[in-house]
Amino acid sequence: MPRYFFDVRDEDSLSRDETGLELESFDSARTEALRALSELVREALPQTDRTFIAIDIRDAPRGRLLASVAVSSSLLWDLGEEPDAGGSAAPRSH
């Protein structure tokens, strides 16, 4: 079975997968990357208004980049205001 590596990138860092997973096909690797990406995004979103996370899929033994799946999100506040704890808009401090 082929081995695939899943490197994780965000705005500030790259975490290279040195172990990889043996999977039946590239389609299986794609599914695994999407599953892992959804978990990473679910963990990151409540902590920040902006996020960028990508997973690069590499093959073995050459380490050639096969594909990259990424998610980018931004929470934009209307008119420079953000909601206060009660849900109404409050001016943003700068």
Gaussian input, Z-matrix of N, CA and C with variables (Angstrom, degrees):
# hf/3-21g

backbone

0 1
 N
 C     1     B1
 C     2     B2     1     A1
 N     3     B3     2     A2     1     D1
 C     4     B4     3     A3     2     D2
 C     5     B5     4     A4     3     D3
 N     6     B6     5     A5     4     D4
 C     7     B7     6     A6     5     D5
 C     8     B8     7     A7     6     D6
 N     9     B9     8     A8     7     D7
 C    10    B10     9     A9     8     D8
 C    11    B11    10    A10     9     D9
 N    12    B12    11    A11    10    D10
 C    13    B13    12    A12    11    D11
 C    14    B14    13    A13    12    D12
 N    15    B15    14    A14    13    D13
 C    16    B16    15    A15    14    D14
 C    17    B17    16    A16    15    D15
 N    18    B18    17    A17    16    D16
 C    19    B19    18    A18    17    D17
 C    20    B20    19    A19    18    D18
 N    21    B21    20    A20    19    D19
 C    22    B22    21    A21    20    D20
 C    23    B23    22    A22    21    D21
 N    24    B24    23    A23    22    D22
 C    25    B25    24    A24    23    D23
 C    26    B26    25    A25    24    D24
 N    27    B27    26    A26    25    D25
 C    28    B28    27    A27    26    D26
 C    29    B29    28    A28    27    D27
 N    30    B30    29    A29    28    D28
 C    31    B31    30    A30    29    D29
 C    32    B32    31    A31    30    D30
 N    33    B33    32    A32    31    D31
 C    34    B34    33    A33    32    D32
 C    35    B35    34    A34    33    D33
 N    36    B36    35    A35    34    D34
 C    37    B37    36    A36    35    D35
 C    38    B38    37    A37    36    D36
 N    39    B39    38    A38    37    D37
 C    40    B40    39    A39    38    D38
 C    41    B41    40    A40    39    D39
 N    42    B42    41    A41    40    D40
 C    43    B43    42    A42    41    D41
 C    44    B44    43    A43    42    D42
 N    45    B45    44    A44    43    D43
 C    46    B46    45    A45    44    D44
 C    47    B47    46    A46    45    D45
 N    48    B48    47    A47    46    D46
 C    49    B49    48    A48    47    D47
 C    50    B50    49    A49    48    D48
 N    51    B51    50    A50    49    D49
 C    52    B52    51    A51    50    D50
 C    53    B53    52    A52    51    D51
 N    54    B54    53    A53    52    D52
 C    55    B55    54    A54    53    D53
 C    56    B56    55    A55    54    D54
 N    57    B57    56    A56    55    D55
 C    58    B58    57    A57    56    D56
 C    59    B59    58    A58    57    D57
 N    60    B60    59    A59    58    D58
 C    61    B61    60    A60    59    D59
 C    62    B62    61    A61    60    D60
 N    63    B63    62    A62    61    D61
 C    64    B64    63    A63    62    D62
 C    65    B65    64    A64    63    D63
 N    66    B66    65    A65    64    D64
 C    67    B67    66    A66    65    D65
 C    68    B68    67    A67    66    D66
 N    69    B69    68    A68    67    D67
 C    70    B70    69    A69    68    D68
 C    71    B71    70    A70    69    D69
 N    72    B72    71    A71    70    D70
 C    73    B73    72    A72    71    D71
 C    74    B74    73    A73    72    D72
 N    75    B75    74    A74    73    D73
 C    76    B76    75    A75    74    D74
 C    77    B77    76    A76    75    D75
 N    78    B78    77    A77    76    D76
 C    79    B79    78    A78    77    D77
 C    80    B80    79    A79    78    D78
 N    81    B81    80    A80    79    D79
 C    82    B82    81    A81    80    D80
 C    83    B83    82    A82    81    D81
 N    84    B84    83    A83    82    D82
 C    85    B85    84    A84    83    D83
 C    86    B86    85    A85    84    D84
 N    87    B87    86    A86    85    D85
 C    88    B88    87    A87    86    D86
 C    89    B89    88    A88    87    D87
 N    90    B90    89    A89    88    D88
 C    91    B91    90    A90    89    D89
 C    92    B92    91    A91    90    D90
 N    93    B93    92    A92    91    D91
 C    94    B94    93    A93    92    D92
 C    95    B95    94    A94    93    D93
 N    96    B96    95    A95    94    D94
 C    97    B97    96    A96    95    D95
 C    98    B98    97    A97    96    D96
 N    99    B99    98    A98    97    D97
 C   100   B100    99    A99    98    D98
 C   101   B101   100   A100    99    D99
 N   102   B102   101   A101   100   D100
 C   103   B103   102   A102   101   D101
 C   104   B104   103   A103   102   D102
 N   105   B105   104   A104   103   D103
 C   106   B106   105   A105   104   D104
 C   107   B107   106   A106   105   D105
 N   108   B108   107   A107   106   D106
 C   109   B109   108   A108   107   D107
 C   110   B110   109   A109   108   D108
 N   111   B111   110   A110   109   D109
 C   112   B112   111   A111   110   D110
 C   113   B113   112   A112   111   D111
 N   114   B114   113   A113   112   D112
 C   115   B115   114   A114   113   D113
 C   116   B116   115   A115   114   D114
 N   117   B117   116   A116   115   D115
 C   118   B118   117   A117   116   D116
 C   119   B119   118   A118   117   D117
 N   120   B120   119   A119   118   D118
 C   121   B121   120   A120   119   D119
 C   122   B122   121   A121   120   D120
 N   123   B123   122   A122   121   D121
 C   124   B124   123   A123   122   D122
 C   125   B125   124   A124   123   D123
 N   126   B126   125   A125   124   D124
 C   127   B127   126   A126   125   D125
 C   128   B128   127   A127   126   D126
 N   129   B129   128   A128   127   D127
 C   130   B130   129   A129   128   D128
 C   131   B131   130   A130   129   D129
 N   132   B132   131   A131   130   D130
 C   133   B133   132   A132   131   D131
 C   134   B134   133   A133   132   D132
 N   135   B135   134   A134   133   D133
 C   136   B136   135   A135   134   D134
 C   137   B137   136   A136   135   D135
 N   138   B138   137   A137   136   D136
 C   139   B139   138   A138   137   D137
 C   140   B140   139   A139   138   D138
 N   141   B141   140   A140   139   D139
 C   142   B142   141   A141   140   D140
 C   143   B143   142   A142   141   D141
 N   144   B144   143   A143   142   D142
 C   145   B145   144   A144   143   D143
 C   146   B146   145   A145   144   D144
 N   147   B147   146   A146   145   D145
 C   148   B148   147   A147   146   D146
 C   149   B149   148   A148   147   D147
 N   150   B150   149   A149   148   D148
 C   151   B151   150   A150   149   D149
 C   152   B152   151   A151   150   D150
 N   153   B153   152   A152   151   D151
 C   154   B154   153   A153   152   D152
 C   155   B155   154   A154   153   D153
 N   156   B156   155   A155   154   D154
 C   157   B157   156   A156   155   D155
 C   158   B158   157   A157   156   D156
 N   159   B159   158   A158   157   D157
 C   160   B160   159   A159   158   D158
 C   161   B161   160   A160   159   D159
 N   162   B162   161   A161   160   D160
 C   163   B163   162   A162   161   D161
 C   164   B164   163   A163   162   D162
 N   165   B165   164   A164   163   D163
 C   166   B166   165   A165   164   D164
 C   167   B167   166   A166   165   D165
 N   168   B168   167   A167   166   D166
 C   169   B169   168   A168   167   D167
 C   170   B170   169   A169   168   D168
 N   171   B171   170   A170   169   D169
 C   172   B172   171   A171   170   D170
 C   173   B173   172   A172   171   D171
 N   174   B174   173   A173   172   D172
 C   175   B175   174   A174   173   D173
 C   176   B176   175   A175   174   D174
 N   177   B177   176   A176   175   D175
 C   178   B178   177   A177   176   D176
 C   179   B179   178   A178   177   D177
 N   180   B180   179   A179   178   D178
 C   181   B181   180   A180   179   D179
 C   182   B182   181   A181   180   D180
 N   183   B183   182   A182   181   D181
 C   184   B184   183   A183   182   D182
 C   185   B185   184   A184   183   D183
 N   186   B186   185   A185   184   D184
 C   187   B187   186   A186   185   D185
 C   188   B188   187   A187   186   D186
 N   189   B189   188   A188   187   D187
 C   190   B190   189   A189   188   D188
 C   191   B191   190   A190   189   D189
 N   192   B192   191   A191   190   D190
 C   193   B193   192   A192   191   D191
 C   194   B194   193   A193   192   D192
 N   195   B195   194   A194   193   D193
 C   196   B196   195   A195   194   D194
 C   197   B197   196   A196   195   D195
 N   198   B198   197   A197   196   D196
 C   199   B199   198   A198   197   D197
 C   200   B200   199   A199   198   D198
 N   201   B201   200   A200   199   D199
 C   202   B202   201   A201   200   D200
 C   203   B203   202   A202   201   D201
 N   204   B204   203   A203   202   D202
 C   205   B205   204   A204   203   D203
 C   206   B206   205   A205   204   D204
 N   207   B207   206   A206   205   D205
 C   208   B208   207   A207   206   D206
 C   209   B209   208   A208   207   D207
 N   210   B210   209   A209   208   D208
 C   211   B211   210   A210   209   D209
 C   212   B212   211   A211   210   D210
 N   213   B213   212   A212   211   D211
 C   214   B214   213   A213   212   D212
 C   215   B215   214   A214   213   D213
 N   216   B216   215   A215   214   D214
 C   217   B217   216   A216   215   D215
 C   218   B218   217   A217   216   D216
 N   219   B219   218   A218   217   D217
 C   220   B220   219   A219   218   D218
 C   221   B221   220   A220   219   D219
 N   222   B222   221   A221   220   D220
 C   223   B223   222   A222   221   D221
 C   224   B224   223   A223   222   D222
 N   225   B225   224   A224   223   D223
 C   226   B226   225   A225   224   D224
 C   227   B227   226   A226   225   D225
 N   228   B228   227   A227   226   D226
 C   229   B229   228   A228   227   D227
 C   230   B230   229   A229   228   D228
 N   231   B231   230   A230   229   D229
 C   232   B232   231   A231   230   D230
 C   233   B233   232   A232   231   D231
 N   234   B234   233   A233   232   D232
 C   235   B235   234   A234   233   D233
 C   236   B236   235   A235   234   D234
 N   237   B237   236   A236   235   D235
 C   238   B238   237   A237   236   D236
 C   239   B239   238   A238   237   D237
 N   240   B240   239   A239   238   D238
 C   241   B241   240   A240   239   D239
 C   242   B242   241   A241   240   D240
 N   243   B243   242   A242   241   D241
 C   244   B244   243   A243   242   D242
 C   245   B245   244   A244   243   D243
 N   246   B246   245   A245   244   D244
 C   247   B247   246   A246   245   D245
 C   248   B248   247   A247   246   D246
 N   249   B249   248   A248   247   D247
 C   250   B250   249   A249   248   D248
 C   251   B251   250   A250   249   D249
 N   252   B252   251   A251   250   D250
 C   253   B253   252   A252   251   D251
 C   254   B254   253   A253   252   D252
 N   255   B255   254   A254   253   D253
 C   256   B256   255   A255   254   D254
 C   257   B257   256   A256   255   D255
 N   258   B258   257   A257   256   D256
 C   259   B259   258   A258   257   D257
 C   260   B260   259   A259   258   D258
 N   261   B261   260   A260   259   D259
 C   262   B262   261   A261   260   D260
 C   263   B263   262   A262   261   D261
 N   264   B264   263   A263   262   D262
 C   265   B265   264   A264   263   D263
 C   266   B266   265   A265   264   D264
 N   267   B267   266   A266   265   D265
 C   268   B268   267   A267   266   D266
 C   269   B269   268   A268   267   D267
 N   270   B270   269   A269   268   D268
 C   271   B271   270   A270   269   D269
 C   272   B272   271   A271   270   D270
 N   273   B273   272   A272   271   D271
 C   274   B274   273   A273   272   D272
 C   275   B275   274   A274   273   D273
 N   276   B276   275   A275   274   D274
 C   277   B277   276   A276   275   D275
 C   278   B278   277   A277   276   D276
 N   279   B279   278   A278   277   D277
 C   280   B280   279   A279   278   D278
 C   281   B281   280   A280   279   D279

   B1=1.4509
   B2=1.5263
   B3=1.3261
   B4=1.4675
   B5=1.5308
   B6=1.3315
   B7=1.4624
   B8=1.5287
   B9=1.3311
   B10=1.4585
   B11=1.5264
   B12=1.3287
   B13=1.4614
   B14=1.5238
   B15=1.3401
   B16=1.4590
   B17=1.5309
   B18=1.3154
   B19=1.4603
   B20=1.5241
   B21=1.3299
   B22=1.4644
   B23=1.5239
   B24=1.3431
   B25=1.4687
   B26=1.5148
   B27=1.3423
   B28=1.4597
   B29=1.5234
   B30=1.3298
   B31=1.4603
   B32=1.5217
   B33=1.3242
   B34=1.4601
   B35=1.5193
   B36=1.3145
   B37=1.4558
   B38=1.5257
   B39=1.3202
   B40=1.4641
   B41=1.5163
   B42=1.3123
   B43=1.4607
   B44=1.5251
   B45=1.3442
   B46=1.4666
   B47=1.5159
   B48=1.3041
   B49=1.4598
   B50=1.5296
   B51=1.3099
   B52=1.4619
   B53=1.5284
   B54=1.3438
   B55=1.4645
   B56=1.5219
   B57=1.3152
   B58=1.4550
   B59=1.5160
   B60=1.3291
   B61=1.4648
   B62=1.5151
   B63=1.3163
   B64=1.4593
   B65=1.5193
   B66=1.3216
   B67=1.4588
   B68=1.5282
   B69=1.3052
   B70=1.4603
   B71=1.5195
   B72=1.3465
   B73=1.4625
   B74=1.5266
   B75=1.3288
   B76=1.4585
   B77=1.5234
   B78=1.3244
   B79=1.4643
   B80=1.5297
   B81=1.3140
   B82=1.4644
   B83=1.5269
   B84=1.3294
   B85=1.4677
   B86=1.5260
   B87=1.3102
   B88=1.4688
   B89=1.5272
   B90=1.3206
   B91=1.4635
   B92=1.5234
   B93=1.3229
   B94=1.4663
   B95=1.5266
   B96=1.3305
   B97=1.4626
   B98=1.5287
   B99=1.3071
   B100=1.4652
   B101=1.5276
   B102=1.3267
   B103=1.4575
   B104=1.5334
   B105=1.3413
   B106=1.4663
   B107=1.5276
   B108=1.3273
   B109=1.4577
   B110=1.5218
   B111=1.3220
   B112=1.4755
   B113=1.5210
   B114=1.3325
   B115=1.4657
   B116=1.5278
   B117=1.3357
   B118=1.4637
   B119=1.5201
   B120=1.3131
   B121=1.4667
   B122=1.5254
   B123=1.3170
   B124=1.4660
   B125=1.5264
   B126=1.3229
   B127=1.4633
   B128=1.5284
   B129=1.3220
   B130=1.4616
   B131=1.5256
   B132=1.3140
   B133=1.4680
   B134=1.5168
   B135=1.3131
   B136=1.4675
   B137=1.5339
   B138=1.3177
   B139=1.4576
   B140=1.5286
   B141=1.3312
   B142=1.4541
   B143=1.5272
   B144=1.3337
   B145=1.4597
   B146=1.5271
   B147=1.3240
   B148=1.4663
   B149=1.5036
   B150=1.3098
   B151=1.4548
   B152=1.5165
   B153=1.3047
   B154=1.4560
   B155=1.5195
   B156=1.3095
   B157=1.4571
   B158=1.5231
   B159=1.3207
   B160=1.4620
   B161=1.5175
   B162=1.3085
   B163=1.4582
   B164=1.5141
   B165=1.3377
   B166=1.4604
   B167=1.5189
   B168=1.3093
   B169=1.4593
   B170=1.5287
   B171=1.3424
   B172=1.4703
   B173=1.5248
   B174=1.3369
   B175=1.4604
   B176=1.5215
   B177=1.3104
   B178=1.4628
   B179=1.5276
   B180=1.2745
   B181=1.4589
   B182=1.5250
   B183=1.3225
   B184=1.4704
   B185=1.5202
   B186=1.3099
   B187=1.4532
   B188=1.5183
   B189=1.3259
   B190=1.4660
   B191=1.5337
   B192=1.3305
   B193=1.4575
   B194=1.5249
   B195=1.3284
   B196=1.4596
   B197=1.5179
   B198=1.3243
   B199=1.4682
   B200=1.5127
   B201=1.3109
   B202=1.4567
   B203=1.5244
   B204=1.3303
   B205=1.4627
   B206=1.5208
   B207=1.3233
   B208=1.4627
   B209=1.5132
   B210=1.3396
   B211=1.4598
   B212=1.5155
   B213=1.3181
   B214=1.4553
   B215=1.5203
   B216=1.3346
   B217=1.4561
   B218=1.5165
   B219=1.3135
   B220=1.4601
   B221=1.5117
   B222=1.3075
   B223=1.4594
   B224=1.5214
   B225=1.3265
   B226=1.4587
   B227=1.5235
   B228=1.3126
   B229=1.4606
   B230=1.5241
   B231=1.3149
   B232=1.4582
   B233=1.5232
   B234=1.3303
   B235=1.4493
   B236=1.5249
   B237=1.3202
   B238=1.4518
   B239=1.5135
   B240=1.3150
   B241=1.4511
   B242=1.5190
   B243=1.3141
   B244=1.4533
   B245=1.5171
   B246=1.3199
   B247=1.4604
   B248=1.5262
   B249=1.3386
   B250=1.4648
   B251=1.5202
   B252=1.3060
   B253=1.4620
   B254=1.5281
   B255=1.3275
   B256=1.4522
   B257=1.5168
   B258=1.3305
   B259=1.4548
   B260=1.5151
   B261=1.3507
   B262=1.4661
   B263=1.5243
   B264=1.3067
   B265=1.4696
   B266=1.5265
   B267=1.3130
   B268=1.4560
   B269=1.5209
   B270=1.3494
   B271=1.4624
   B272=1.5089
   B273=1.3197
   B274=1.4611
   B275=1.5095
   B276=1.3099
   B277=1.4660
   B278=1.5142
   B279=1.3000
   B280=1.4716
   B281=1.4917
   A1=109.43
   A2=116.98
   A3=119.26
   A4=111.76
   A5=114.98
   A6=121.91
   A7=108.11
   A8=115.41
   A9=122.27
   A10=108.54
   A11=115.09
   A12=122.24
   A13=108.21
   A14=116.11
   A15=122.00
   A16=108.97
   A17=116.62
   A18=122.21
   A19=108.85
   A20=116.67
   A21=121.55
   A22=109.02
   A23=115.60
   A24=122.08
   A25=109.24
   A26=115.11
   A27=120.83
   A28=107.39
   A29=117.18
   A30=120.04
   A31=112.60
   A32=116.73
   A33=120.89
   A34=115.70
   A35=119.11
   A36=118.05
   A37=112.90
   A38=113.48
   A39=123.07
   A40=107.21
   A41=116.44
   A42=121.73
   A43=107.46
   A44=115.66
   A45=120.28
   A46=110.80
   A47=114.62
   A48=122.21
   A49=107.71
   A50=116.52
   A51=120.94
   A52=112.08
   A53=117.13
   A54=121.06
   A55=112.07
   A56=116.50
   A57=121.27
   A58=112.78
   A59=114.14
   A60=121.94
   A61=109.11
   A62=116.13
   A63=120.23
   A64=107.44
   A65=115.29
   A66=121.10
   A67=108.85
   A68=116.13
   A69=121.22
   A70=114.30
   A71=116.63
   A72=118.60
   A73=110.49
   A74=114.92
   A75=119.25
   A76=110.30
   A77=117.34
   A78=120.85
   A79=110.89
   A80=116.78
   A81=120.93
   A82=110.79
   A83=117.03
   A84=121.48
   A85=110.18
   A86=116.26
   A87=121.20
   A88=110.15
   A89=117.07
   A90=121.86
   A91=110.73
   A92=117.26
   A93=121.56
   A94=111.14
   A95=117.49
   A96=121.16
   A97=111.02
   A98=117.57
   A99=121.08
   A100=111.54
   A101=117.92
   A102=121.59
   A103=110.35
   A104=115.61
   A105=120.27
   A106=111.06
   A107=117.01
   A108=120.91
   A109=110.78
   A110=117.25
   A111=119.12
   A112=111.04
   A113=118.41
   A114=121.01
   A115=111.49
   A116=116.46
   A117=120.18
   A118=111.42
   A119=117.15
   A120=121.40
   A121=110.16
   A122=117.03
   A123=121.03
   A124=110.88
   A125=117.61
   A126=121.45
   A127=111.97
   A128=117.99
   A129=122.07
   A130=113.60
   A131=118.54
   A132=121.10
   A133=114.99
   A134=121.61
   A135=118.02
   A136=113.56
   A137=117.67
   A138=120.81
   A139=113.94
   A140=117.63
   A141=119.28
   A142=111.27
   A143=115.87
   A144=120.29
   A145=112.14
   A146=116.56
   A147=121.39
   A148=109.63
   A149=114.44
   A150=117.52
   A151=110.65
   A152=115.41
   A153=123.30
   A154=106.05
   A155=116.43
   A156=121.64
   A157=107.71
   A158=115.78
   A159=120.95
   A160=109.65
   A161=115.13
   A162=121.49
   A163=107.43
   A164=115.07
   A165=121.91
   A166=108.37
   A167=116.81
   A168=122.02
   A169=108.09
   A170=115.70
   A171=121.43
   A172=109.31
   A173=115.17
   A174=119.67
   A175=110.70
   A176=115.16
   A177=121.63
   A178=106.35
   A179=121.40
   A180=127.14
   A181=113.77
   A182=118.36
   A183=120.28
   A184=114.10
   A185=118.42
   A186=120.50
   A187=112.94
   A188=116.04
   A189=121.83
   A190=110.19
   A191=116.45
   A192=121.42
   A193=109.35
   A194=116.01
   A195=121.39
   A196=111.81
   A197=116.12
   A198=120.19
   A199=109.00
   A200=114.62
   A201=121.56
   A202=107.59
   A203=115.96
   A204=120.97
   A205=106.87
   A206=116.46
   A207=119.72
   A208=110.88
   A209=114.06
   A210=121.96
   A211=107.39
   A212=114.59
   A213=121.02
   A214=107.06
   A215=116.27
   A216=118.57
   A217=109.69
   A218=114.79
   A219=122.12
   A220=108.32
   A221=115.61
   A222=121.11
   A223=106.33
   A224=117.15
   A225=122.37
   A226=109.16
   A227=115.50
   A228=120.64
   A229=109.13
   A230=116.75
   A231=122.98
   A232=111.01
   A233=116.98
   A234=123.85
   A235=114.07
   A236=116.76
   A237=120.07
   A238=114.04
   A239=117.35
   A240=120.77
   A241=109.43
   A242=115.68
   A243=120.64
   A244=108.94
   A245=118.00
   A246=119.77
   A247=111.17
   A248=115.67
   A249=118.61
   A250=108.42
   A251=117.80
   A252=121.54
   A253=112.28
   A254=117.91
   A255=121.11
   A256=114.03
   A257=116.75
   A258=120.92
   A259=114.64
   A260=118.70
   A261=119.41
   A262=109.63
   A263=116.07
   A264=120.05
   A265=110.61
   A266=115.11
   A267=121.39
   A268=107.57
   A269=117.79
   A270=118.71
   A271=111.14
   A272=115.49
   A273=121.98
   A274=109.94
   A275=117.14
   A276=120.06
   A277=108.53
   A278=117.24
   A279=121.57
   A280=110.70
   D1=142.23
   D2=178.41
   D3=-70.75
   D4=151.65
   D5=177.27
   D6=-105.64
   D7=136.18
   D8=178.58
   D9=-122.94
   D10=144.60
   D11=178.50
   D12=-113.03
   D13=144.17
   D14=-175.30
   D15=-124.94
   D16=97.25
   D17=179.44
   D18=-87.17
   D19=135.62
   D20=-178.02
   D21=-107.44
   D22=127.99
   D23=177.38
   D24=-119.58
   D25=147.35
   D26=168.01
   D27=-136.09
   D28=-165.12
   D29=-176.84
   D30=-60.25
   D31=-30.55
   D32=-169.80
   D33=-115.34
   D34=-14.80
   D35=-170.32
   D36=-150.11
   D37=166.80
   D38=174.66
   D39=-130.89
   D40=127.22
   D41=176.18
   D42=-113.79
   D43=107.58
   D44=-177.77
   D45=-82.48
   D46=133.30
   D47=176.93
   D48=-82.42
   D49=115.50
   D50=-178.96
   D51=-98.35
   D52=-8.79
   D53=-177.15
   D54=-100.68
   D55=-50.49
   D56=-179.37
   D57=75.17
   D58=178.39
   D59=177.94
   D60=-133.29
   D61=140.73
   D62=171.91
   D63=-86.29
   D64=121.28
   D65=-178.34
   D66=-132.75
   D67=157.95
   D68=-174.49
   D69=-66.91
   D70=-32.09
   D71=-173.84
   D72=-159.31
   D73=170.38
   D74=174.38
   D75=-61.74
   D76=-35.30
   D77=177.96
   D78=-59.23
   D79=-40.33
   D80=176.64
   D81=-65.75
   D82=-38.25
   D83=178.19
   D84=-65.55
   D85=-41.32
   D86=178.07
   D87=-60.97
   D88=-46.07
   D89=178.70
   D90=-60.73
   D91=-43.24
   D92=178.89
   D93=-63.14
   D94=-42.36
   D95=179.28
   D96=-63.12
   D97=-42.53
   D98=178.73
   D99=-66.03
   D100=-39.64
   D101=177.77
   D102=-62.68
   D103=-47.69
   D104=-179.34
   D105=-64.55
   D106=-40.23
   D107=179.69
   D108=-62.47
   D109=-42.38
   D110=179.92
   D111=-62.89
   D112=-36.70
   D113=176.77
   D114=-66.32
   D115=-43.43
   D116=179.67
   D117=-63.06
   D118=-41.77
   D119=179.44
   D120=-65.64
   D121=-42.89
   D122=179.67
   D123=-59.11
   D124=-37.06
   D125=178.33
   D126=-73.95
   D127=-35.91
   D128=-173.35
   D129=-81.05
   D130=-37.22
   D131=-171.22
   D132=-58.55
   D133=-42.82
   D134=-178.88
   D135=-67.05
   D136=-14.26
   D137=-173.79
   D138=-96.81
   D139=-9.62
   D140=-174.32
   D141=-152.77
   D142=154.89
   D143=175.70
   D144=-84.85
   D145=-15.23
   D146=179.57
   D147=-134.23
   D148=139.85
   D149=175.41
   D150=-150.75
   D151=148.76
   D152=170.31
   D153=-138.91
   D154=123.19
   D155=177.49
   D156=-137.08
   D157=134.98
   D158=177.93
   D159=-135.96
   D160=149.64
   D161=171.97
   D162=-122.52
   D163=121.90
   D164=176.82
   D165=-96.26
   D166=131.47
   D167=178.89
   D168=-100.55
   D169=121.94
   D170=177.68
   D171=-115.86
   D172=155.17
   D173=176.68
   D174=-99.14
   D175=168.55
   D176=175.03
   D177=-116.70
   D178=148.80
   D179=4.49
   D180=-91.62
   D181=-7.69
   D182=-173.53
   D183=-77.73
   D184=-23.13
   D185=-177.89
   D186=75.78
   D187=23.09
   D188=-178.73
   D189=-70.85
   D190=134.21
   D191=177.63
   D192=-68.88
   D193=122.77
   D194=-179.51
   D195=-99.60
   D196=-37.74
   D197=-177.42
   D198=-166.57
   D199=164.11
   D200=176.07
   D201=-138.99
   D202=132.56
   D203=173.70
   D204=-115.95
   D205=136.80
   D206=-173.91
   D207=-143.14
   D208=153.49
   D209=173.55
   D210=-133.37
   D211=134.17
   D212=175.78
   D213=-130.12
   D214=134.69
   D215=177.77
   D216=-141.76
   D217=150.07
   D218=175.96
   D219=-141.00
   D220=134.58
   D221=173.12
   D222=-98.05
   D223=117.05
   D224=-178.06
   D225=-104.50
   D226=129.61
   D227=179.50
   D228=-88.65
   D229=140.70
   D230=-179.90
   D231=-75.17
   D232=127.65
   D233=174.29
   D234=54.94
   D235=33.23
   D236=177.19
   D237=72.48
   D238=14.86
   D239=179.69
   D240=-115.56
   D241=150.21
   D242=175.43
   D243=-125.06
   D244=152.26
   D245=-179.03
   D246=-67.45
   D247=142.59
   D248=172.69
   D249=-84.06
   D250=-175.71
   D251=-176.07
   D252=-60.25
   D253=-27.12
   D254=-179.33
   D255=-85.28
   D256=-2.53
   D257=177.48
   D258=97.11
   D259=-9.92
   D260=177.47
   D261=-87.65
   D262=159.34
   D263=-177.05
   D264=-74.63
   D265=136.57
   D266=176.42
   D267=-128.72
   D268=143.87
   D269=-179.63
   D270=-58.91
   D271=142.46
   D272=177.75
   D273=-79.69
   D274=140.00
   D275=173.34
   D276=-84.94
   D277=142.82
   D278=-177.73
   D279=-116.41

